[in-house]
Amino acid sequence: MPSTPAPRVLVIGCGALARELLDVVKVNDLSNVTIECLPGILHNTPSKIPAAVKERIDRARPDYETIFVGYADCGTGGLLDALIEEEQVERLPGAHCYEFFAGSNVFAALHEAEPGTLYLTDYLVKHFDLFVWKGLGLDRHPQLRDDYFGNYTRVVYLAQVDDPDLVEKAEICAVRLGLNFETRLVGYGEMEPALVALGDVR
């Protein structure tokens, strides 16, 4: 008796997670899982994230049996959760993609040890100038550094890959912000098992 085909799954992902999402799908041969990512720059205007996600959900309904939102709350103040409940889809757990990569227990321990922590991922290290330095206007108004980061004491780089060049770049980011620096190689954290579970659904 032939096996039942796996349902078609769409993951509507954050652009900041695109490479990692695509890598997990490829490595695990999740042929029934499609990844589509919205622009990472939406992180700078999180109020626009729910509408962008809803628009893609609406278009996807006829073509996919399962829709999964590859975002954390990402600064939407609960609006994304409200949309997800209304649309009856699921999303990544956690308040931030940092928590998803680090794992909930590790992230909680890091936050408890030092609440004033700025977290970076591979994506944010690579695009630090776009999202942080220029995105927050620090290139034009460096005095804003204290307004944005005066209550922070350290940068923790949650690395997805073991890349000394990225570690060096992350440390430079911390120096530019006047913060202490730590790095942790966390890989893909809870992302991989979550996606593999989606791909295995029958």
NUBA-984851 format. One record per atom (N, C-alpha, C): residue number from 1; residue in three letters; atom name; x negated, y, z negated. Coordinates in steps of 0.2 Angstrom, whole numbers, padded with zeros to 4 digits. Atoms other than C-alpha are relative to their C-alpha. Layout:
REM residues N
PT     k     r    a      px      py      pz
PT   NUM   ala   CA       X       Y       Z
...
***
This chain:
REM residues 202
PT     k     r    a      px      py      pz
PT     1   met    N   -0004   -0006    0000
PT     1   met   CA    0000    0000    0000
PT     1   met    C   -0004    0006    0000
PT     2   pro    N    0005   -0006    0000
PT     2   pro   CA   -0008    0017    0005
PT     2   pro    C    0001    0004   -0006
PT     3   ser    N    0000   -0005    0006
PT     3   ser   CA   -0012    0029   -0009
PT     3   ser    C    0004    0006    0002
PT     4   thr    N   -0003   -0006   -0002
PT     4   thr   CA   -0002    0045   -0010
PT     4   thr    C   -0005    0005    0001
PT     5   pro    N    0005   -0006   -0001
PT     5   pro   CA   -0011    0060   -0003
PT     5   pro    C    0000    0005   -0006
PT     6   ala    N    0000   -0005    0005
PT     6   ala   CA   -0017    0072   -0016
PT     6   ala    C    0003    0007    0003
PT     7   pro    N   -0003   -0006   -0002
PT     7   pro   CA   -0007    0088   -0016
PT     7   pro    C   -0005    0006    0002
PT     8   arg    N    0005   -0006   -0002
PT     8   arg   CA   -0014    0104   -0007
PT     8   arg    C    0000    0005   -0006
PT     9   val    N    0001   -0004    0005
PT     9   val   CA   -0021    0115   -0020
PT     9   val    C   -0003    0007    0002
PT    10   leu    N    0004   -0007   -0002
PT    10   leu   CA   -0025    0134   -0018
PT    10   leu    C   -0002    0003   -0007
PT    11   val    N    0003   -0004    0006
PT    11   val   CA   -0036    0143   -0031
PT    11   val    C   -0001    0007    0003
PT    12   ile    N    0001   -0007   -0001
PT    12   ile   CA   -0034    0161   -0030
PT    12   ile    C   -0005    0003   -0005
PT    13   gly    N    0006   -0001    0005
PT    13   gly   CA   -0051    0166   -0037
PT    13   gly    C   -0002    0008    0000
PT    14   cys    N    0004   -0007    0001
PT    14   cys   CA   -0060    0182   -0043
PT    14   cys    C   -0006    0000    0004
PT    15   gly    N    0006    0000   -0004
PT    15   gly   CA   -0073    0187   -0031
PT    15   gly    C   -0007   -0001   -0004
PT    16   ala    N    0006    0001    0004
PT    16   ala   CA   -0085    0187   -0045
PT    16   ala    C   -0002   -0007   -0002
PT    17   leu    N    0001    0007    0001
PT    17   leu   CA   -0083    0168   -0046
PT    17   leu    C    0000   -0004    0006
PT    18   ala    N    0000    0003   -0007
PT    18   ala   CA   -0083    0165   -0027
PT    18   ala    C   -0005   -0006    0001
PT    19   arg    N    0006    0005   -0001
PT    19   arg   CA   -0100    0156   -0026
PT    19   arg    C    0001   -0006   -0004
PT    20   glu    N   -0001    0006    0005
PT    20   glu   CA   -0097    0145   -0041
PT    20   glu    C    0006   -0004    0002
PT    21   leu    N   -0005    0004   -0002
PT    21   leu   CA   -0080    0140   -0036
PT    21   leu    C   -0001   -0004    0006
PT    22   leu    N    0001    0004   -0006
PT    22   leu   CA   -0085    0135   -0019
PT    22   leu    C   -0005   -0005   -0001
PT    23   asp    N    0005    0005    0001
PT    23   asp   CA   -0100    0126   -0025
PT    23   asp    C    0003   -0006   -0003
PT    24   val    N   -0003    0006    0004
PT    24   val   CA   -0090    0115   -0037
PT    24   val    C    0005   -0004    0005
PT    25   val    N   -0005    0004   -0005
PT    25   val   CA   -0077    0111   -0023
PT    25   val    C   -0004   -0004    0005
PT    26   lys    N    0004    0004   -0005
PT    26   lys   CA   -0091    0106   -0011
PT    26   lys    C   -0004   -0006   -0004
PT    27   val    N    0004    0005    0004
PT    27   val   CA   -0102    0096   -0024
PT    27   val    C    0005   -0006   -0001
PT    28   asn    N   -0005    0006    0003
PT    28   asn   CA   -0086    0086   -0030
PT    28   asn    C    0004   -0002    0006
PT    29   asp    N   -0004    0002   -0006
PT    29   asp   CA   -0079    0084   -0012
PT    29   asp    C    0008    0001   -0001
PT    30   leu    N   -0007   -0001    0001
PT    30   leu   CA   -0062    0091   -0017
PT    30   leu    C    0003    0003    0006
PT    31   ser    N   -0003   -0002   -0006
PT    31   ser   CA   -0055    0091    0000
PT    31   ser    C    0007    0003    0000
PT    32   asn    N   -0006   -0002    0000
PT    32   asn   CA   -0038    0095   -0005
PT    32   asn    C    0001    0007   -0004
PT    33   val    N    0000   -0006    0003
PT    33   val   CA   -0043    0111   -0014
PT    33   val    C   -0003    0006    0004
PT    34   thr    N    0002   -0006   -0004
PT    34   thr   CA   -0044    0128   -0005
PT    34   thr    C   -0002    0006   -0005
PT    35   ile    N    0002   -0006    0004
PT    35   ile   CA   -0053    0143   -0013
PT    35   ile    C    0001    0006    0005
PT    36   glu    N    0000   -0006   -0003
PT    36   glu   CA   -0048    0160   -0008
PT    36   glu    C   -0001    0006   -0005
PT    37   cys    N    0002   -0005    0005
PT    37   cys   CA   -0056    0175   -0017
PT    37   cys    C    0002    0007    0001
PT    38   leu    N   -0001   -0007    0000
PT    38   leu   CA   -0050    0193   -0020
PT    38   leu    C   -0006    0004   -0001
PT    39   pro    N    0006   -0004    0001
PT    39   pro   CA   -0062    0207   -0020
PT    39   pro    C   -0003    0001   -0007
PT    40   gly    N    0003   -0001    0007
PT    40   gly   CA   -0074    0207   -0035
PT    40   gly    C    0001    0007   -0003
PT    41   ile    N    0000   -0007    0002
PT    41   ile   CA   -0073    0226   -0035
PT    41   ile    C    0007    0002   -0004
PT    42   leu    N   -0006   -0001    0003
PT    42   leu   CA   -0055    0224   -0042
PT    42   leu    C   -0001    0000   -0008
PT    43   his    N    0002    0000    0007
PT    43   his   CA   -0064    0222   -0059
PT    43   his    C    0000    0007   -0003
PT    44   asn    N    0000   -0007    0002
PT    44   asn   CA   -0066    0241   -0059
PT    44   asn    C    0006    0003   -0001
PT    45   thr    N   -0007   -0002    0000
PT    45   thr   CA   -0047    0243   -0057
PT    45   thr    C    0004   -0005   -0002
PT    46   pro    N   -0004    0006    0002
PT    46   pro   CA   -0040    0229   -0067
PT    46   pro    C    0008    0000    0000
PT    47   ser    N   -0008   -0001    0000
PT    47   ser   CA   -0022    0236   -0067
PT    47   ser    C    0002   -0002    0007
PT    48   lys    N   -0002    0002   -0007
PT    48   lys   CA   -0022    0232   -0048
PT    48   lys    C   -0001   -0008    0001
PT    49   ile    N    0000    0007   -0001
PT    49   ile   CA   -0026    0213   -0051
PT    49   ile    C    0006   -0004    0001
PT    50   pro    N   -0006    0004    0000
PT    50   pro   CA   -0009    0207   -0055
PT    50   pro    C    0004    0000    0007
PT    51   ala    N   -0004   -0001   -0006
PT    51   ala   CA   -0001    0214   -0039
PT    51   ala    C   -0004   -0003    0006
PT    52   ala    N    0004    0004   -0005
PT    52   ala   CA   -0015    0207   -0028
PT    52   ala    C    0001   -0007   -0001
PT    53   val    N   -0001    0007    0001
PT    53   val   CA   -0013    0190   -0036
PT    53   val    C    0007   -0002    0002
PT    54   lys    N   -0007    0001   -0001
PT    54   lys   CA    0006    0191   -0034
PT    54   lys    C    0001   -0001    0008
PT    55   glu    N   -0001    0000   -0008
PT    55   glu   CA    0005    0195   -0015
PT    55   glu    C   -0003   -0006    0003
PT    56   arg    N    0003    0006   -0003
PT    56   arg   CA   -0007    0180   -0012
PT    56   arg    C    0004   -0006   -0002
PT    57   ile    N   -0004    0005    0002
PT    57   ile   CA    0004    0169   -0022
PT    57   ile    C    0007   -0001    0004
PT    58   asp    N   -0006    0000   -0004
PT    58   asp   CA    0020    0174   -0012
PT    58   asp    C   -0002   -0003    0007
PT    59   arg    N    0001    0003   -0006
PT    59   arg   CA    0011    0170    0004
PT    59   arg    C   -0002   -0007    0000
PT    60   ala    N    0003    0007    0001
PT    60   ala   CA    0004    0153   -0002
PT    60   ala    C    0006   -0005   -0001
PT    61   arg    N   -0006    0005    0002
PT    61   arg   CA    0021    0146   -0008
PT    61   arg    C    0001   -0005    0006
PT    62   pro    N   -0002    0005   -0005
PT    62   pro   CA    0025    0137    0009
PT    62   pro    C   -0005   -0005    0001
PT    63   asp    N    0006    0004   -0002
PT    63   asp   CA    0008    0130    0011
PT    63   asp    C   -0003   -0005   -0005
PT    64   tyr    N    0003    0004    0006
PT    64   tyr   CA    0003    0123   -0006
PT    64   tyr    C    0005   -0003   -0005
PT    65   glu    N   -0004    0003    0006
PT    65   glu   CA    0010    0111   -0019
PT    65   glu    C   -0002    0003   -0006
PT    66   thr    N    0003   -0002    0007
PT    66   thr   CA   -0001    0118   -0033
PT    66   thr    C   -0004    0007    0002
PT    67   ile    N    0004   -0006    0000
PT    67   ile   CA   -0007    0136   -0035
PT    67   ile    C   -0003    0001   -0007
PT    68   phe    N    0004   -0001    0006
PT    68   phe   CA   -0021    0140   -0048
PT    68   phe    C   -0003    0006    0000
PT    69   val    N    0003   -0006    0000
PT    69   val   CA   -0026    0157   -0053
PT    69   val    C   -0007    0000   -0003
PT    70   gly    N    0007    0000    0002
PT    70   gly   CA   -0045    0158   -0054
PT    70   gly    C   -0003    0007   -0003
PT    71   tyr    N    0001   -0006    0003
PT    71   tyr   CA   -0045    0173   -0065
PT    71   tyr    C    0000   -0001   -0008
PT    72   ala    N   -0002   -0001    0007
PT    72   ala   CA   -0046    0176   -0084
PT    72   ala    C    0004    0006   -0001
PT    73   asp    N   -0005   -0006    0001
PT    73   asp   CA   -0036    0191   -0091
PT    73   asp    C   -0004    0006    0003
PT    74   cys    N    0004   -0005   -0004
PT    74   cys   CA   -0050    0202   -0084
PT    74   cys    C    0002    0007   -0001
PT    75   gly    N   -0002   -0007    0002
PT    75   gly   CA   -0044    0218   -0093
PT    75   gly    C    0007    0002    0002
PT    76   thr    N   -0007   -0002   -0002
PT    76   thr   CA   -0026    0217   -0087
PT    76   thr    C    0004    0002   -0006
PT    77   gly    N   -0004   -0002    0006
PT    77   gly   CA   -0020    0219   -0105
PT    77   gly    C    0006   -0005    0000
PT    78   gly    N   -0005    0005    0000
PT    78   gly   CA   -0009    0203   -0103
PT    78   gly    C    0005    0000    0006
PT    79   leu    N   -0004   -0001   -0006
PT    79   leu   CA   -0001    0209   -0087
PT    79   leu    C   -0001   -0006    0005
PT    80   leu    N    0001    0006   -0005
PT    80   leu   CA   -0009    0194   -0077
PT    80   leu    C    0004   -0006   -0003
PT    81   asp    N   -0004    0005    0003
PT    81   asp   CA   -0002    0182   -0090
PT    81   asp    C    0007    0000    0001
PT    82   ala    N   -0007   -0001   -0001
PT    82   ala   CA    0015    0189   -0088
PT    82   ala    C    0002   -0002    0007
PT    83   leu    N   -0001    0002   -0007
PT    83   leu   CA    0014    0187   -0069
PT    83   leu    C    0000   -0008    0000
PT    84   ile    N    0001    0007   -0001
PT    84   ile   CA    0008    0169   -0071
PT    84   ile    C    0005   -0004   -0003
PT    85   glu    N   -0006    0004    0003
PT    85   glu   CA    0022    0164   -0083
PT    85   glu    C    0006    0001    0005
PT    86   glu    N   -0005   -0001   -0004
PT    86   glu   CA    0034    0172   -0071
PT    86   glu    C    0000   -0004    0006
PT    87   glu    N    0001    0004   -0006
PT    87   glu   CA    0027    0163   -0056
PT    87   glu    C   -0001   -0007   -0001
PT    88   gln    N    0001    0007    0002
PT    88   gln   CA    0025    0147   -0065
PT    88   gln    C   -0006   -0003    0003
PT    89   val    N    0006    0002   -0002
PT    89   val   CA    0007    0145   -0060
PT    89   val    C   -0005    0000   -0007
PT    90   glu    N    0005    0000    0005
PT    90   glu   CA   -0009    0142   -0071
PT    90   glu    C   -0006    0004    0001
PT    91   arg    N    0006   -0004   -0001
PT    91   arg   CA   -0025    0152   -0074
PT    91   arg    C   -0005   -0003   -0004
PT    92   leu    N    0006    0002    0004
PT    92   leu   CA   -0042    0149   -0081
PT    92   leu    C    0001    0002   -0007
PT    93   pro    N   -0001   -0003    0007
PT    93   pro   CA   -0042    0150   -0100
PT    93   pro    C   -0005    0005   -0002
PT    94   gly    N    0005   -0005    0003
PT    94   gly   CA   -0051    0164   -0110
PT    94   gly    C    0002    0007    0003
PT    95   ala    N   -0001   -0007   -0001
PT    95   ala   CA   -0051    0182   -0110
PT    95   ala    C   -0004    0003    0006
PT    96   his    N    0005   -0002   -0005
PT    96   his   CA   -0066    0184   -0098
PT    96   his    C   -0003   -0006    0004
PT    97   cys    N    0003    0005   -0003
PT    97   cys   CA   -0075    0174   -0085
PT    97   cys    C   -0006   -0002   -0004
PT    98   tyr    N    0006    0001    0004
PT    98   tyr   CA   -0090    0175   -0097
PT    98   tyr    C    0002   -0006   -0005
PT    99   glu    N   -0002    0005    0004
PT    99   glu   CA   -0080    0164   -0109
PT    99   glu    C    0001   -0007    0004
PT   100   phe    N   -0001    0006   -0004
PT   100   phe   CA   -0076    0151   -0095
PT   100   phe    C   -0007   -0003    0001
PT   101   phe    N    0006    0002   -0002
PT   101   phe   CA   -0094    0150   -0090
PT   101   phe    C   -0004   -0003   -0007
PT   102   ala    N    0004    0002    0006
PT   102   ala   CA   -0101    0149   -0108
PT   102   ala    C    0003   -0006   -0004
PT   103   gly    N   -0004    0004    0004
PT   103   gly   CA   -0087    0138   -0115
PT   103   gly    C    0002    0003   -0006
PT   104   ser    N   -0003   -0004    0005
PT   104   ser   CA   -0075    0144   -0128
PT   104   ser    C   -0004    0000   -0006
PT   105   asn    N    0003    0001    0007
PT   105   asn   CA   -0085    0137   -0143
PT   105   asn    C   -0006    0005    0000
PT   106   val    N    0007   -0004   -0001
PT   106   val   CA   -0102    0145   -0137
PT   106   val    C    0002    0007    0000
PT   107   phe    N   -0002   -0007   -0001
PT   107   phe   CA   -0093    0161   -0132
PT   107   phe    C    0002    0003   -0007
PT   108   ala    N   -0003   -0003    0006
PT   108   ala   CA   -0084    0163   -0149
PT   108   ala    C   -0006    0001   -0005
PT   109   ala    N    0006   -0001    0004
PT   109   ala   CA   -0101    0160   -0158
PT   109   ala    C   -0004    0006    0002
PT   110   leu    N    0004   -0006   -0002
PT   110   leu   CA   -0110    0173   -0148
PT   110   leu    C    0004    0006   -0002
PT   111   his    N   -0004   -0006    0002
PT   111   his   CA   -0096    0185   -0151
PT   111   his    C    0000    0002   -0007
PT   112   glu    N    0000   -0001    0007
PT   112   glu   CA   -0095    0182   -0169
PT   112   glu    C   -0007    0002   -0003
PT   113   ala    N    0006   -0002    0002
PT   113   ala   CA   -0114    0184   -0171
PT   113   ala    C   -0002    0007    0002
PT   114   glu    N    0001   -0007   -0002
PT   114   glu   CA   -0114    0201   -0162
PT   114   glu    C    0005    0002    0005
PT   115   pro    N   -0005   -0003   -0004
PT   115   pro   CA   -0098    0209   -0156
PT   115   pro    C   -0002    0005    0005
PT   116   gly    N    0002   -0005   -0004
PT   116   gly   CA   -0107    0223   -0148
PT   116   gly    C   -0005   -0003    0006
PT   117   thr    N    0004    0003   -0006
PT   117   thr   CA   -0113    0212   -0133
PT   117   thr    C    0003    0001    0006
PT   118   leu    N   -0001    0000   -0007
PT   118   leu   CA   -0113    0215   -0115
PT   118   leu    C   -0002   -0006    0004
PT   119   tyr    N    0002    0007   -0003
PT   119   tyr   CA   -0112    0199   -0105
PT   119   tyr    C   -0001    0001    0008
PT   120   leu    N    0001    0000   -0007
PT   120   leu   CA   -0119    0197   -0088
PT   120   leu    C    0000   -0007    0003
PT   121   thr    N    0001    0007   -0004
PT   121   thr   CA   -0117    0182   -0075
PT   121   thr    C   -0004    0001    0006
PT   122   asp    N    0004    0000   -0006
PT   122   asp   CA   -0126    0178   -0060
PT   122   asp    C    0002    0006    0005
PT   123   tyr    N   -0003   -0005   -0005
PT   123   tyr   CA   -0114    0189   -0049
PT   123   tyr    C   -0001    0007   -0003
PT   124   leu    N    0001   -0007    0003
PT   124   leu   CA   -0115    0204   -0061
PT   124   leu    C   -0007    0002    0000
PT   125   val    N    0007   -0001   -0001
PT   125   val   CA   -0134    0203   -0061
PT   125   val    C   -0001    0003    0007
PT   126   lys    N    0001   -0001   -0007
PT   126   lys   CA   -0134    0203   -0042
PT   126   lys    C    0003    0007    0002
PT   127   his    N   -0003   -0006   -0002
PT   127   his   CA   -0122    0217   -0041
PT   127   his    C    0001    0006   -0006
PT   128   phe    N    0000   -0004    0006
PT   128   phe   CA   -0126    0227   -0057
PT   128   phe    C    0000    0008    0002
PT   129   asp    N    0000   -0007   -0002
PT   129   asp   CA   -0129    0244   -0047
PT   129   asp    C    0007    0001    0002
PT   130   leu    N   -0007   -0001   -0003
PT   130   leu   CA   -0112    0242   -0038
PT   130   leu    C    0005    0001   -0006
PT   131   phe    N   -0005    0000    0005
PT   131   phe   CA   -0102    0238   -0053
PT   131   phe    C   -0001    0004   -0006
PT   132   val    N    0001   -0003    0007
PT   132   val   CA   -0110    0245   -0068
PT   132   val    C   -0004    0007    0001
PT   133   trp    N    0003   -0007   -0001
PT   133   trp   CA   -0123    0259   -0063
PT   133   trp    C    0003    0005    0004
PT   134   lys    N   -0003   -0005   -0004
PT   134   lys   CA   -0115    0267   -0049
PT   134   lys    C    0008    0000   -0001
PT   135   gly    N   -0007    0001    0001
PT   135   gly   CA   -0097    0260   -0053
PT   135   gly    C    0002    0004   -0006
PT   136   leu    N   -0002   -0004    0005
PT   136   leu   CA   -0097    0269   -0069
PT   136   leu    C   -0003    0007    0000
PT   137   gly    N    0003   -0007   -0001
PT   137   gly   CA   -0106    0285   -0063
PT   137   gly    C   -0006    0001   -0003
PT   138   leu    N    0006   -0001    0003
PT   138   leu   CA   -0122    0282   -0072
PT   138   leu    C   -0006    0003    0004
PT   139   asp    N    0005   -0003   -0004
PT   139   asp   CA   -0132    0286   -0057
PT   139   asp    C    0000    0007    0001
PT   140   arg    N   -0001   -0007   -0001
PT   140   arg   CA   -0125    0303   -0056
PT   140   arg    C    0000    0004   -0007
PT   141   his    N   -0001   -0003    0007
PT   141   his   CA   -0122    0306   -0075
PT   141   his    C   -0003   -0005   -0005
PT   142   pro    N    0003    0005    0004
PT   142   pro   CA   -0134    0296   -0085
PT   142   pro    C    0002    0001   -0008
PT   143   gln    N   -0002   -0001    0007
PT   143   gln   CA   -0128    0304   -0101
PT   143   gln    C    0006   -0003   -0002
PT   144   leu    N   -0005    0004    0002
PT   144   leu   CA   -0113    0294   -0100
PT   144   leu    C   -0001   -0007   -0003
PT   145   arg    N    0002    0006    0002
PT   145   arg   CA   -0123    0279   -0105
PT   145   arg    C    0002   -0001   -0007
PT   146   asp    N   -0002    0001    0007
PT   146   asp   CA   -0119    0282   -0124
PT   146   asp    C    0007    0000    0000
PT   147   asp    N   -0007    0000    0000
PT   147   asp   CA   -0101    0285   -0120
PT   147   asp    C    0003   -0007    0001
PT   148   tyr    N   -0002    0006   -0002
PT   148   tyr   CA   -0100    0268   -0112
PT   148   tyr    C   -0003   -0006   -0004
PT   149   phe    N    0004    0005    0003
PT   149   phe   CA   -0113    0258   -0121
PT   149   phe    C   -0003    0001   -0007
PT   150   gly    N    0003   -0002    0006
PT   150   gly   CA   -0116    0267   -0137
PT   150   gly    C    0001   -0005   -0006
PT   151   asn    N   -0002    0005    0006
PT   151   asn   CA   -0108    0253   -0148
PT   151   asn    C   -0003   -0007    0002
PT   152   tyr    N    0003    0006   -0002
PT   152   tyr   CA   -0117    0239   -0139
PT   152   tyr    C   -0007    0000   -0003
PT   153   thr    N    0007    0001    0003
PT   153   thr   CA   -0133    0232   -0146
PT   153   thr    C   -0004   -0005    0005
PT   154   arg    N    0004    0005   -0004
PT   154   arg   CA   -0138    0218   -0133
PT   154   arg    C    0004   -0002    0006
PT   155   val    N   -0002    0003   -0006
PT   155   val   CA   -0136    0211   -0116
PT   155   val    C   -0001   -0008   -0001
PT   156   val    N    0001    0007    0000
PT   156   val   CA   -0133    0192   -0115
PT   156   val    C    0001   -0002    0007
PT   157   tyr    N   -0001    0002   -0007
PT   157   tyr   CA   -0136    0185   -0098
PT   157   tyr    C    0002   -0008    0000
PT   158   leu    N   -0003    0007    0000
PT   158   leu   CA   -0125    0169   -0096
PT   158   leu    C   -0002   -0003    0007
PT   159   ala    N    0003    0002   -0007
PT   159   ala   CA   -0135    0161   -0081
PT   159   ala    C    0004   -0006    0002
PT   160   gln    N   -0003    0006   -0003
PT   160   gln   CA   -0126    0149   -0069
PT   160   gln    C   -0006   -0004    0003
PT   161   val    N    0006    0004   -0003
PT   161   val   CA   -0143    0144   -0061
PT   161   val    C   -0006    0002   -0003
PT   162   asp    N    0007   -0002    0003
PT   162   asp   CA   -0161    0143   -0067
PT   162   asp    C   -0004    0003    0005
PT   163   asp    N    0003   -0004   -0005
PT   163   asp   CA   -0168    0157   -0057
PT   163   asp    C   -0004    0005   -0004
PT   164   pro    N    0004   -0005    0004
PT   164   pro   CA   -0183    0167   -0065
PT   164   pro    C    0001    0007    0003
PT   165   asp    N   -0001   -0006   -0003
PT   165   asp   CA   -0180    0181   -0053
PT   165   asp    C    0006    0004   -0002
PT   166   leu    N   -0006   -0002    0003
PT   166   leu   CA   -0162    0183   -0059
PT   166   leu    C   -0001    0002   -0007
PT   167   val    N    0001   -0002    0007
PT   167   val   CA   -0168    0183   -0077
PT   167   val    C   -0004    0006    0000
PT   168   glu    N    0003   -0006    0000
PT   168   glu   CA   -0180    0196   -0073
PT   168   glu    C    0004    0006    0002
PT   169   lys    N   -0005   -0005   -0002
PT   169   lys   CA   -0167    0207   -0065
PT   169   lys    C    0005    0001   -0005
PT   170   ala    N   -0005   -0001    0005
PT   170   ala   CA   -0155    0204   -0079
PT   170   ala    C   -0004    0004   -0006
PT   171   glu    N    0004   -0004    0006
PT   171   glu   CA   -0169    0210   -0092
PT   171   glu    C   -0001    0007    0002
PT   172   ile    N    0000   -0007   -0002
PT   172   ile   CA   -0171    0226   -0081
PT   172   ile    C    0006    0003   -0001
PT   173   cys    N   -0006   -0003    0001
PT   173   cys   CA   -0153    0229   -0082
PT   173   cys    C    0001    0002   -0008
PT   174   ala    N    0000   -0002    0007
PT   174   ala   CA   -0154    0228   -0101
PT   174   ala    C   -0004    0006   -0002
PT   175   val    N    0005   -0006    0002
PT   175   val   CA   -0169    0240   -0102
PT   175   val    C    0003    0006    0003
PT   176   arg    N   -0003   -0006   -0002
PT   176   arg   CA   -0160    0252   -0091
PT   176   arg    C    0006    0003   -0004
PT   177   leu    N   -0006   -0002    0004
PT   177   leu   CA   -0145    0252   -0103
PT   177   leu    C   -0003    0001   -0007
PT   178   gly    N    0003   -0001    0006
PT   178   gly   CA   -0157    0253   -0118
PT   178   gly    C    0002   -0005   -0005
PT   179   leu    N   -0003    0006    0004
PT   179   leu   CA   -0151    0236   -0125
PT   179   leu    C   -0005   -0006   -0001
PT   180   asn    N    0004    0006    0001
PT   180   asn   CA   -0159    0221   -0132
PT   180   asn    C    0002   -0006    0005
PT   181   phe    N   -0002    0004   -0006
PT   181   phe   CA   -0159    0206   -0120
PT   181   phe    C   -0001   -0008   -0003
PT   182   glu    N    0001    0007    0001
PT   182   glu   CA   -0156    0187   -0122
PT   182   glu    C    0003   -0003    0006
PT   183   thr    N   -0003    0004   -0005
PT   183   thr   CA   -0152    0174   -0109
PT   183   thr    C    0001   -0007   -0002
PT   184   arg    N   -0002    0007    0001
PT   184   arg   CA   -0143    0157   -0109
PT   184   arg    C    0002   -0003    0006
PT   185   leu    N   -0001    0004   -0006
PT   185   leu   CA   -0143    0144   -0096
PT   185   leu    C    0007   -0004   -0001
PT   186   val    N   -0007    0003    0001
PT   186   val   CA   -0124    0139   -0096
PT   186   val    C    0003   -0004    0006
PT   187   gly    N   -0003    0003   -0005
PT   187   gly   CA   -0121    0133   -0079
PT   187   gly    C    0007    0002    0002
PT   188   tyr    N   -0007   -0002   -0002
PT   188   tyr   CA   -0103    0132   -0073
PT   188   tyr    C    0005   -0001   -0006
PT   189   gly    N   -0004    0000    0006
PT   189   gly   CA   -0096    0129   -0091
PT   189   gly    C    0006   -0005    0001
PT   190   glu    N   -0006    0003    0000
PT   190   glu   CA   -0078    0124   -0091
PT   190   glu    C    0003    0000    0007
PT   191   met    N   -0003    0000   -0007
PT   191   met   CA   -0075    0128   -0073
PT   191   met    C    0000   -0006    0004
PT   192   glu    N    0000    0006   -0004
PT   192   glu   CA   -0081    0112   -0065
PT   192   glu    C    0005   -0005   -0002
PT   193   pro    N   -0005    0005    0002
PT   193   pro   CA   -0070    0100   -0076
PT   193   pro    C    0007    0002    0002
PT   194   ala    N   -0007   -0002   -0002
PT   194   ala   CA   -0055    0111   -0073
PT   194   ala    C    0002   -0001    0007
PT   195   leu    N   -0001    0001   -0007
PT   195   leu   CA   -0057    0111   -0054
PT   195   leu    C    0001   -0007    0002
PT   196   val    N    0000    0007   -0002
PT   196   val   CA   -0061    0092   -0053
PT   196   val    C    0007   -0003   -0002
PT   197   ala    N   -0006    0002    0002
PT   197   ala   CA   -0045    0089   -0063
PT   197   ala    C    0006    0002    0005
PT   198   leu    N   -0005   -0002   -0006
PT   198   leu   CA   -0035    0099   -0050
PT   198   leu    C   -0001   -0004    0006
PT   199   gly    N    0001    0004   -0006
PT   199   gly   CA   -0043    0089   -0036
PT   199   gly    C    0003   -0007   -0001
PT   200   asp    N   -0002    0007    0001
PT   200   asp   CA   -0038    0073   -0044
PT   200   asp    C    0007   -0001   -0001
PT   201   val    N   -0007    0000    0001
PT   201   val   CA   -0020    0077   -0047
PT   201   val    C    0004   -0004    0006
PT   202   arg    N   -0004    0004   -0006
PT   202   arg   CA   -0008    0065   -0037
PT   202   arg    C    0007    0001   -0001
***
